[in-house]
Amino acid sequence: MDPKTRKLGGSLKVPFVQELAKENPSSVPTRYIRPDKDQYPTISNGGFFHQIQVVDMQCLFNSTVEITDLELQKLHSACKEGNNCQQLINHGVSSSLLEKLKSGVQDFFNLPMAEKNKYGQEPGDVEGYGQAFAKSEEQKFDWADMLYMITQPEDLRKLHLFPKLPLPLRYI
């Protein structure tokens, strides 16, 4: 299969959360409300109810096998448990680059809806702007819009998503 035609899955077209919030800021549609058992961990004034795994990337490449194995176990556990939330430290990415990326993402989500629609997910694909992995009208959705793009390897990039993105996202 040609890598450019490979898909990661599809997604139904659902309303954009930012638009729903503008239309009715005091109400969340039921399709976005999860039963208590499915609630994500929350943060309170007392701290986290759920511990976020911290993975030290330098330790993954440590010459001491025991330290490397411990860090690999932490990373494996964090990914396997399904909370999909880890904090990576000592990864070597400069704080200035991270700030540029954060700024670019904020700029994108501040664009008018007509501009963001240019990057909407195409039928049967998860890349682009929208709700990923929406499989049925009955499923519960995250109360968030996302912009999902494959950036590496370069031959898998969908170039229609890149040309008019805010500058920090185009050149990072």
TIRO-2110 file (N, C-alpha, C; in Angstrom, 1 decimal):
// TIRO-2110
0.8, -1.2, 0.0, N, 1, A
0.0, 0.0, 0.0, CA, 1, A
0.9, 1.2, 0.0, C, 1, A
0.5, 2.2, -0.8, N, 2, A
1.2, 3.5, -0.9, CA, 2, A
1.1, 4.2, 0.5, C, 2, A
2.2, 4.6, 1.1, N, 3, A
2.1, 5.2, 2.4, CA, 3, A
1.2, 6.5, 2.4, C, 3, A
1.2, 7.2, 1.3, N, 4, A
0.4, 8.4, 1.2, CA, 4, A
-1.1, 8.1, 1.3, C, 4, A
-1.5, 6.9, 0.9, N, 5, A
-3.0, 6.6, 0.9, CA, 5, A
-3.3, 5.8, 2.2, C, 5, A
-2.3, 5.5, 3.0, N, 6, A
-2.6, 4.8, 4.3, CA, 6, A
-3.4, 5.7, 5.2, C, 6, A
-4.4, 5.1, 5.8, N, 7, A
-5.3, 5.9, 6.8, CA, 7, A
-5.1, 5.3, 8.2, C, 7, A
-5.3, 6.2, 9.2, N, 8, A
-5.2, 5.7, 10.5, CA, 8, A
-6.6, 5.4, 11.1, C, 8, A
-7.6, 5.5, 10.2, N, 9, A
-9.0, 5.3, 10.7, CA, 9, A
-9.8, 6.4, 10.1, C, 9, A
-11.0, 6.4, 10.5, N, 10, A
-11.9, 7.5, 10.0, CA, 10, A
-12.6, 8.1, 11.1, C, 10, A
-13.4, 9.1, 10.8, N, 11, A
-14.1, 9.8, 11.8, CA, 11, A
-15.4, 10.4, 11.2, C, 11, A
-16.5, 10.3, 11.9, N, 12, A
-17.7, 11.0, 11.5, CA, 12, A
-17.6, 12.5, 11.6, C, 12, A
-18.3, 13.2, 10.9, N, 13, A
-18.3, 14.7, 11.0, CA, 13, A
-19.2, 15.0, 12.2, C, 13, A
-18.7, 15.7, 13.2, N, 14, A
-19.5, 16.1, 14.3, CA, 14, A
-19.3, 17.7, 14.5, C, 14, A
-20.3, 18.3, 15.2, N, 15, A
-20.1, 19.8, 15.3, CA, 15, A
-18.8, 20.1, 16.1, C, 15, A
-18.3, 21.3, 15.8, N, 16, A
-17.1, 21.8, 16.4, CA, 16, A
-17.5, 22.2, 17.8, C, 16, A
-16.7, 21.8, 18.8, N, 17, A
-17.0, 22.2, 20.2, CA, 17, A
-16.9, 23.7, 20.4, C, 17, A
-16.0, 24.4, 19.8, N, 18, A
-15.9, 25.8, 20.0, CA, 18, A
-17.2, 26.5, 19.5, C, 18, A
-17.8, 26.0, 18.4, N, 19, A
-19.0, 26.6, 17.9, CA, 19, A
-20.2, 26.3, 18.9, C, 19, A
-20.2, 25.0, 19.4, N, 20, A
-21.3, 24.7, 20.3, CA, 20, A
-21.2, 25.5, 21.6, C, 20, A
-20.0, 25.8, 22.1, N, 21, A
-19.8, 26.6, 23.3, CA, 21, A
-20.3, 28.1, 23.0, C, 21, A
-20.0, 28.6, 21.8, N, 22, A
-20.5, 29.9, 21.5, CA, 22, A
-22.0, 30.0, 21.4, C, 22, A
-22.6, 29.0, 20.8, N, 23, A
-24.0, 29.0, 20.6, CA, 23, A
-24.8, 28.9, 21.9, C, 23, A
-24.3, 28.1, 22.8, N, 24, A
-25.0, 28.0, 24.1, CA, 24, A
-23.9, 27.8, 25.2, C, 24, A
-23.4, 28.9, 25.7, N, 25, A
-22.3, 28.7, 26.7, CA, 25, A
-22.6, 28.2, 28.0, C, 25, A
-23.9, 28.1, 28.3, N, 26, A
-24.3, 27.5, 29.6, CA, 26, A
-24.7, 26.1, 29.6, C, 26, A
-24.6, 25.4, 28.5, N, 27, A
-25.1, 24.1, 28.4, CA, 27, A
-24.1, 23.2, 27.6, C, 27, A
-23.9, 22.0, 28.0, N, 28, A
-23.1, 21.0, 27.3, CA, 28, A
-24.0, 19.9, 26.8, C, 28, A
-24.0, 19.7, 25.5, N, 29, A
-24.8, 18.6, 24.9, CA, 29, A
-24.6, 17.2, 25.6, C, 29, A
-25.6, 16.4, 25.7, N, 30, A
-25.4, 15.1, 26.4, CA, 30, A
-24.4, 14.2, 25.8, C, 30, A
-24.2, 14.3, 24.5, N, 31, A
-23.2, 13.4, 23.8, CA, 31, A
-21.8, 13.7, 24.3, C, 31, A
-21.6, 14.8, 25.1, N, 32, A
-20.3, 15.2, 25.6, CA, 32, A
-20.2, 14.9, 27.1, C, 32, A
-21.2, 14.5, 27.7, N, 33, A
-21.2, 14.2, 29.1, CA, 33, A
-21.0, 12.7, 29.4, C, 33, A
-20.0, 12.4, 30.1, N, 34, A
-19.7, 11.0, 30.3, CA, 34, A
-20.2, 10.5, 31.7, C, 34, A
-20.7, 9.3, 31.8, N, 35, A
-21.1, 8.8, 33.1, CA, 35, A
-19.9, 8.9, 34.1, C, 35, A
-20.3, 9.0, 35.3, N, 36, A
-19.2, 9.1, 36.4, CA, 36, A
-18.1, 8.1, 36.2, C, 36, A
-18.4, 6.9, 35.9, N, 37, A
-17.4, 5.9, 35.8, CA, 37, A
-16.4, 6.1, 34.7, C, 37, A
-16.7, 6.9, 33.7, N, 38, A
-15.9, 7.2, 32.6, CA, 38, A
-15.2, 8.6, 32.8, C, 38, A
-15.4, 9.3, 33.9, N, 39, A
-14.8, 10.6, 34.0, CA, 39, A
-13.3, 10.5, 34.1, C, 39, A
-12.7, 11.5, 33.5, N, 40, A
-11.2, 11.6, 33.5, CA, 40, A
-10.8, 12.1, 34.9, C, 40, A
-9.6, 11.8, 35.3, N, 41, A
-9.2, 12.3, 36.6, CA, 41, A
-9.1, 13.9, 36.6, C, 41, A
-9.4, 14.5, 37.7, N, 42, A
-9.4, 15.9, 37.7, CA, 42, A
-8.4, 16.4, 38.7, C, 42, A
-8.2, 17.7, 38.6, N, 43, A
-7.3, 18.4, 39.5, CA, 43, A
-8.1, 19.2, 40.5, C, 43, A
-7.7, 19.1, 41.8, N, 44, A
-8.4, 19.9, 42.8, CA, 44, A
-7.3, 20.8, 43.5, C, 44, A
-7.8, 21.6, 44.4, N, 45, A
-6.8, 22.5, 45.1, CA, 45, A
-5.8, 21.6, 45.9, C, 45, A
-6.2, 20.4, 46.2, N, 46, A
-5.4, 19.5, 47.0, CA, 46, A
-4.4, 18.7, 46.1, C, 46, A
-4.4, 18.9, 44.8, N, 47, A
-3.5, 18.2, 43.9, CA, 47, A
-4.2, 17.2, 43.0, C, 47, A
-3.5, 16.4, 42.4, N, 48, A
-4.0, 15.4, 41.4, CA, 48, A
-4.7, 14.3, 42.2, C, 48, A
-5.8, 13.8, 41.6, N, 49, A
-6.5, 12.6, 42.1, CA, 49, A
-5.8, 11.4, 41.4, C, 49, A
-5.1, 11.7, 40.3, N, 50, A
-4.5, 10.6, 39.5, CA, 50, A
-3.0, 11.0, 39.3, C, 50, A
-2.1, 10.2, 39.6, N, 51, A
-0.7, 10.5, 39.4, CA, 51, A
-0.3, 10.4, 38.0, C, 51, A
0.4, 11.4, 37.5, N, 52, A
0.9, 11.4, 36.1, CA, 52, A
2.3, 10.9, 36.2, C, 52, A
2.5, 9.9, 35.3, N, 53, A
3.8, 9.2, 35.2, CA, 53, A
4.9, 10.2, 34.7, C, 53, A
6.0, 10.3, 35.3, N, 54, A
7.1, 11.2, 34.8, CA, 54, A
8.2, 10.2, 34.2, C, 54, A
8.5, 10.4, 33.0, N, 55, A
9.5, 9.6, 32.3, CA, 55, A
10.7, 10.5, 32.0, C, 55, A
11.8, 10.1, 32.4, N, 56, A
13.1, 10.8, 32.2, CA, 56, A
13.7, 10.2, 30.9, C, 56, A
13.7, 11.0, 29.8, N, 57, A
14.2, 10.5, 28.5, CA, 57, A
15.7, 10.2, 28.6, C, 57, A
16.4, 11.0, 29.3, N, 58, A
17.9, 10.7, 29.4, CA, 58, A
18.1, 9.3, 30.0, C, 58, A
17.3, 8.9, 30.9, N, 59, A
17.5, 7.6, 31.5, CA, 59, A
17.2, 6.4, 30.5, C, 59, A
16.4, 6.7, 29.5, N, 60, A
16.2, 5.7, 28.5, CA, 60, A
17.5, 5.3, 27.7, C, 60, A
18.4, 6.3, 27.7, N, 61, A
19.6, 6.1, 27.0, CA, 61, A
20.8, 6.0, 27.9, C, 61, A
20.6, 5.7, 29.2, N, 62, A
21.6, 5.6, 30.2, CA, 62, A
22.4, 4.3, 29.9, C, 62, A
23.7, 4.4, 30.3, N, 63, A
24.5, 3.2, 30.1, CA, 63, A
24.3, 2.1, 31.2, C, 63, A
23.6, 2.5, 32.3, N, 64, A
23.3, 1.6, 33.3, CA, 64, A
22.0, 0.9, 33.0, C, 64, A
22.0, -0.4, 32.7, N, 65, A
20.9, -1.2, 32.3, CA, 65, A
19.7, -1.1, 33.2, C, 65, A
20.0, -1.1, 34.6, N, 66, A
19.0, -1.1, 35.6, CA, 66, A
18.1, 0.2, 35.5, C, 66, A
18.8, 1.3, 35.3, N, 67, A
18.1, 2.6, 35.2, CA, 67, A
17.3, 2.6, 33.9, C, 67, A
17.9, 2.2, 32.8, N, 68, A
17.2, 2.2, 31.5, CA, 68, A
15.9, 1.3, 31.6, C, 68, A
16.1, 0.1, 32.2, N, 69, A
15.0, -0.8, 32.3, CA, 69, A
13.8, -0.2, 33.2, C, 69, A
14.2, 0.4, 34.3, N, 70, A
13.2, 1.0, 35.1, CA, 70, A
12.4, 2.1, 34.4, C, 70, A
13.1, 2.9, 33.6, N, 71, A
12.5, 4.0, 32.9, CA, 71, A
11.6, 3.4, 31.8, C, 71, A
12.1, 2.4, 31.1, N, 72, A
11.2, 1.7, 30.1, CA, 72, A
10.0, 1.1, 30.7, C, 72, A
10.1, 0.6, 31.9, N, 73, A
8.9, 0.0, 32.6, CA, 73, A
7.9, 1.1, 32.9, C, 73, A
8.4, 2.3, 33.4, N, 74, A
7.5, 3.4, 33.7, CA, 74, A
6.8, 3.9, 32.4, C, 74, A
7.5, 4.0, 31.3, N, 75, A
6.9, 4.4, 30.0, CA, 75, A
5.9, 3.4, 29.6, C, 75, A
6.3, 2.1, 29.6, N, 76, A
5.3, 1.1, 29.2, CA, 76, A
4.1, 1.1, 30.0, C, 76, A
4.2, 1.2, 31.3, N, 77, A
3.1, 1.2, 32.2, CA, 77, A
2.2, 2.4, 32.0, C, 77, A
2.8, 3.6, 31.8, N, 78, A
2.0, 4.8, 31.5, CA, 78, A
1.2, 4.6, 30.2, C, 78, A
1.8, 4.0, 29.2, N, 79, A
1.1, 3.9, 27.9, CA, 79, A
0.0, 2.7, 28.0, C, 79, A
0.4, 1.7, 28.7, N, 80, A
-0.5, 0.5, 28.8, CA, 80, A
-1.8, 0.8, 29.6, C, 80, A
-1.6, 1.6, 30.7, N, 81, A
-2.7, 1.9, 31.6, CA, 81, A
-3.9, 2.6, 30.9, C, 81, A
-3.6, 3.2, 29.8, N, 82, A
-4.6, 3.9, 29.0, CA, 82, A
-4.9, 5.3, 29.4, C, 82, A
-4.2, 5.8, 30.4, N, 83, A
-4.4, 7.2, 30.8, CA, 83, A
-3.8, 8.2, 29.8, C, 83, A
-2.9, 7.6, 29.0, N, 84, A
-2.2, 8.4, 27.9, CA, 84, A
-1.7, 9.7, 28.3, C, 84, A
-1.3, 9.8, 29.5, N, 85, A
-0.8, 11.1, 30.0, CA, 85, A
0.5, 10.8, 30.8, C, 85, A
1.6, 11.3, 30.2, N, 86, A
2.9, 11.2, 30.8, CA, 86, A
3.5, 12.6, 30.7, C, 86, A
4.5, 12.8, 31.6, N, 87, A
5.3, 14.0, 31.5, CA, 87, A
6.7, 13.5, 31.2, C, 87, A
7.2, 14.0, 30.0, N, 88, A
8.5, 13.6, 29.6, CA, 88, A
9.5, 14.7, 30.0, C, 88, A
10.5, 14.4, 30.7, N, 89, A
11.5, 15.3, 31.1, CA, 89, A
12.9, 15.0, 30.4, C, 89, A
13.8, 15.9, 30.4, N, 90, A
15.1, 15.7, 29.8, CA, 90, A
15.0, 15.2, 28.4, C, 90, A
14.1, 15.7, 27.6, N, 91, A
13.9, 15.2, 26.3, CA, 91, A
14.8, 16.0, 25.2, C, 91, A
15.4, 17.1, 25.6, N, 92, A
16.3, 17.8, 24.8, CA, 92, A
15.6, 18.8, 23.8, C, 92, A
14.3, 19.0, 23.9, N, 93, A
13.6, 20.0, 23.1, CA, 93, A
13.7, 21.3, 23.9, C, 93, A
14.2, 22.3, 23.2, N, 94, A
14.4, 23.6, 23.8, CA, 94, A
13.0, 24.2, 24.3, C, 94, A
13.1, 25.0, 25.4, N, 95, A
11.9, 25.6, 25.9, CA, 95, A
11.4, 26.7, 24.9, C, 95, A
12.3, 27.3, 24.1, N, 96, A
11.9, 28.3, 23.2, CA, 96, A
11.1, 27.7, 22.0, C, 96, A
11.5, 26.5, 21.6, N, 97, A
10.8, 25.8, 20.6, CA, 97, A
9.4, 25.4, 21.1, C, 97, A
9.3, 24.9, 22.3, N, 98, A
8.0, 24.5, 22.9, CA, 98, A
7.1, 25.7, 23.0, C, 98, A
7.6, 26.9, 23.4, N, 99, A
6.8, 28.1, 23.5, CA, 99, A
6.3, 28.5, 22.1, C, 99, A
7.2, 28.4, 21.1, N, 100, A
6.7, 28.7, 19.7, CA, 100, A
5.6, 27.8, 19.3, C, 100, A
5.7, 26.5, 19.6, N, 101, A
4.7, 25.6, 19.2, CA, 101, A
3.4, 25.9, 20.0, C, 101, A
3.5, 26.1, 21.2, N, 102, A
2.3, 26.5, 22.1, CA, 102, A
1.6, 27.7, 21.5, C, 102, A
2.4, 28.7, 21.1, N, 103, A
1.9, 30.0, 20.5, CA, 103, A
1.2, 29.7, 19.2, C, 103, A
1.8, 28.9, 18.4, N, 104, A
1.2, 28.5, 17.1, CA, 104, A
-0.1, 27.8, 17.2, C, 104, A
-0.2, 26.9, 18.2, N, 105, A
-1.4, 26.1, 18.4, CA, 105, A
-2.5, 27.1, 18.9, C, 105, A
-2.2, 28.0, 19.8, N, 106, A
-3.1, 29.0, 20.3, CA, 106, A
-3.6, 29.8, 19.2, C, 106, A
-2.7, 30.3, 18.3, N, 107, A
-3.0, 31.1, 17.1, CA, 107, A
-4.0, 30.4, 16.2, C, 107, A
-3.7, 29.1, 16.0, N, 108, A
-4.6, 28.3, 15.2, CA, 108, A
-6.1, 28.2, 15.8, C, 108, A
-6.2, 27.9, 17.0, N, 109, A
-7.5, 27.8, 17.6, CA, 109, A
-8.2, 29.1, 17.8, C, 109, A
-7.5, 30.2, 17.7, N, 110, A
-8.1, 31.5, 17.7, CA, 110, A
-8.5, 32.0, 16.4, C, 110, A
-8.2, 31.3, 15.3, N, 111, A
-8.6, 31.7, 14.0, CA, 111, A
-10.2, 31.6, 13.9, C, 111, A
-10.7, 32.4, 13.0, N, 112, A
-12.2, 32.3, 12.7, CA, 112, A
-12.5, 30.9, 12.2, C, 112, A
-13.8, 30.5, 12.5, N, 113, A
-14.2, 29.2, 12.1, CA, 113, A
-14.0, 28.9, 10.6, C, 113, A
-14.3, 29.9, 9.8, N, 114, A
-14.1, 29.7, 8.3, CA, 114, A
-12.7, 29.3, 8.0, C, 114, A
-11.7, 29.9, 8.7, N, 115, A
-10.3, 29.5, 8.4, CA, 115, A
-10.0, 28.1, 8.9, C, 115, A
-10.5, 27.8, 10.1, N, 116, A
-10.2, 26.5, 10.7, CA, 116, A
-10.9, 25.4, 9.8, C, 116, A
-12.0, 25.7, 9.2, N, 117, A
-12.7, 24.7, 8.4, CA, 117, A
-11.9, 24.3, 7.2, C, 117, A
-10.9, 25.1, 6.7, N, 118, A
-10.0, 24.8, 5.6, CA, 118, A
-9.2, 23.6, 6.0, C, 118, A
-9.0, 23.3, 7.3, N, 119, A
-8.2, 22.2, 7.7, CA, 119, A
-9.0, 21.1, 8.3, C, 119, A
-10.3, 21.1, 8.0, N, 120, A
-11.2, 20.0, 8.5, CA, 120, A
-10.9, 18.6, 8.1, C, 120, A
-11.2, 17.7, 8.9, N, 121, A
-11.0, 16.3, 8.5, CA, 121, A
-11.8, 15.9, 7.3, C, 121, A
-11.1, 15.2, 6.4, N, 122, A
-11.8, 14.7, 5.2, CA, 122, A
-12.5, 13.4, 5.6, C, 122, A
-13.6, 13.1, 4.9, N, 123, A
-14.4, 11.9, 5.2, CA, 123, A
-13.5, 10.7, 5.2, C, 123, A
-13.6, 9.9, 6.3, N, 124, A
-12.8, 8.7, 6.4, CA, 124, A
-11.4, 8.8, 6.9, C, 124, A
-11.1, 10.0, 7.4, N, 125, A
-9.7, 10.3, 7.8, CA, 125, A
-9.8, 10.9, 9.2, C, 125, A
-8.7, 10.8, 9.9, N, 126, A
-8.6, 11.5, 11.3, CA, 126, A
-7.7, 12.7, 11.3, C, 126, A
-6.9, 12.9, 10.2, N, 127, A
-6.1, 14.0, 10.2, CA, 127, A
-6.9, 15.3, 9.8, C, 127, A
-6.5, 16.4, 10.5, N, 128, A
-7.1, 17.7, 10.2, CA, 128, A
-7.8, 18.2, 11.5, C, 128, A
-8.7, 19.2, 11.3, N, 129, A
-9.3, 19.8, 12.5, CA, 129, A
-10.7, 19.2, 12.7, C, 129, A
-11.0, 18.8, 13.9, N, 130, A
-12.3, 18.3, 14.3, CA, 130, A
-12.2, 17.4, 15.5, C, 130, A
-13.1, 16.3, 15.5, N, 131, A
-13.2, 15.3, 16.5, CA, 131, A
-12.6, 14.0, 15.9, C, 131, A
-11.6, 13.5, 16.4, N, 132, A
-11.0, 12.3, 15.9, CA, 132, A
-11.8, 11.0, 16.5, C, 132, A
-11.8, 10.0, 15.7, N, 133, A
-12.3, 8.7, 16.1, CA, 133, A
-13.8, 8.7, 16.5, C, 133, A
-14.6, 9.6, 15.9, N, 134, A
-16.0, 9.6, 16.1, CA, 134, A
-16.6, 8.5, 15.2, C, 134, A
-17.1, 7.4, 15.8, N, 135, A
-17.5, 6.2, 15.0, CA, 135, A
-19.0, 6.1, 15.0, C, 135, A
-19.7, 6.6, 15.9, N, 136, A
-21.2, 6.5, 15.9, CA, 136, A
-21.8, 7.7, 16.5, C, 136, A
-23.1, 7.9, 16.2, N, 137, A
-23.9, 9.0, 16.8, CA, 137, A
-24.1, 8.9, 18.2, C, 137, A
-24.1, 7.6, 18.7, N, 138, A
-24.4, 7.4, 20.1, CA, 138, A
-23.2, 7.5, 21.1, C, 138, A
-22.0, 7.5, 20.5, N, 139, A
-20.8, 7.5, 21.3, CA, 139, A
-20.6, 8.8, 22.1, C, 139, A
-19.9, 8.8, 23.2, N, 140, A
-19.6, 10.0, 23.9, CA, 140, A
-18.3, 10.6, 23.4, C, 140, A
-18.3, 11.9, 23.2, N, 141, A
-17.2, 12.6, 22.7, CA, 141, A
-16.5, 13.5, 23.7, C, 141, A
-15.2, 13.8, 23.4, N, 142, A
-14.4, 14.7, 24.3, CA, 142, A
-14.9, 16.1, 24.0, C, 142, A
-15.0, 16.9, 25.0, N, 143, A
-15.4, 18.3, 24.9, CA, 143, A
-14.2, 19.1, 24.5, C, 143, A
-13.7, 18.8, 23.3, N, 144, A
-12.5, 19.5, 22.7, CA, 144, A
-12.5, 19.2, 21.2, C, 144, A
-12.0, 20.2, 20.5, N, 145, A
-11.7, 20.1, 19.1, CA, 145, A
-10.2, 19.8, 19.1, C, 145, A
-9.7, 19.2, 18.0, N, 146, A
-8.3, 19.0, 17.9, CA, 146, A
-7.8, 19.2, 16.5, C, 146, A
-6.5, 19.4, 16.3, N, 147, A
-5.9, 19.5, 15.0, CA, 147, A
-4.8, 18.4, 15.1, C, 147, A
-5.1, 17.4, 14.2, N, 148, A
-4.2, 16.2, 14.2, CA, 148, A
-3.5, 16.1, 12.9, C, 148, A
-2.2, 16.1, 12.9, N, 149, A
-1.4, 16.0, 11.6, CA, 149, A
-0.2, 15.1, 11.8, C, 149, A
0.0, 14.3, 10.8, N, 150, A
1.3, 13.5, 10.8, CA, 150, A
2.4, 14.4, 10.2, C, 150, A
3.5, 14.5, 11.0, N, 151, A
4.5, 15.4, 10.5, CA, 151, A
5.8, 14.6, 10.1, C, 151, A
5.9, 13.4, 10.6, N, 152, A
7.1, 12.5, 10.3, CA, 152, A
6.6, 11.1, 10.1, C, 152, A
7.1, 10.4, 9.1, N, 153, A
8.0, 10.8, 8.1, CA, 153, A
7.4, 11.8, 7.1, C, 153, A
8.2, 12.6, 6.5, N, 154, A
7.7, 13.6, 5.6, CA, 154, A
6.8, 13.1, 4.5, C, 154, A
7.1, 11.9, 4.0, N, 155, A
6.3, 11.4, 2.9, CA, 155, A
4.9, 11.1, 3.3, C, 155, A
4.5, 11.1, 4.5, N, 156, A
3.2, 10.8, 5.0, CA, 156, A
2.4, 12.1, 5.3, C, 156, A
3.1, 13.2, 5.1, N, 157, A
2.4, 14.5, 5.4, CA, 157, A
1.3, 14.8, 4.4, C, 157, A
0.2, 15.4, 4.9, N, 158, A
-0.8, 15.8, 4.0, CA, 158, A
-0.6, 17.3, 3.8, C, 158, A
-0.1, 17.6, 2.6, N, 159, A
0.4, 19.0, 2.4, CA, 159, A
-0.7, 20.0, 2.4, C, 159, A
-2.0, 19.6, 2.1, N, 160, A
-3.0, 20.6, 2.1, CA, 160, A
-3.3, 21.2, 3.5, C, 160, A
-2.8, 20.5, 4.5, N, 161, A
-2.9, 21.0, 5.9, CA, 161, A
-1.9, 22.0, 6.3, C, 161, A
-0.8, 22.2, 5.6, N, 162, A
0.3, 23.0, 6.0, CA, 162, A
0.3, 24.4, 5.5, C, 162, A
0.0, 24.7, 4.3, N, 163, A
0.4, 26.0, 3.7, CA, 163, A
-0.1, 27.3, 4.4, C, 163, A
-1.2, 27.3, 5.0, N, 164, A
-1.7, 28.5, 5.6, CA, 164, A
-1.8, 28.4, 7.2, C, 164, A
-1.2, 27.4, 7.7, N, 165, A
-1.2, 27.4, 9.2, CA, 165, A
-0.4, 28.5, 9.8, C, 165, A
-0.7, 28.9, 11.0, N, 166, A
0.1, 30.0, 11.6, CA, 166, A
1.6, 29.6, 11.5, C, 166, A
2.4, 30.6, 11.3, N, 167, A
3.9, 30.4, 11.0, CA, 167, A
4.6, 29.4, 12.0, C, 167, A
4.4, 29.5, 13.3, N, 168, A
5.1, 28.6, 14.2, CA, 168, A
4.8, 27.1, 13.9, C, 168, A
3.6, 26.9, 13.4, N, 169, A
3.3, 25.5, 13.1, CA, 169, A
3.8, 25.0, 11.8, C, 169, A
4.0, 25.9, 10.9, N, 170, A
4.6, 25.5, 9.5, CA, 170, A
6.0, 25.2, 9.6, C, 170, A
6.8, 25.8, 10.4, N, 171, A
8.2, 25.7, 10.3, CA, 171, A
8.9, 25.0, 11.5, C, 171, A
8.1, 24.5, 12.4, N, 172, A
8.7, 23.8, 13.6, CA, 172, A
9.1, 22.5, 13.2, C, 172, A
END
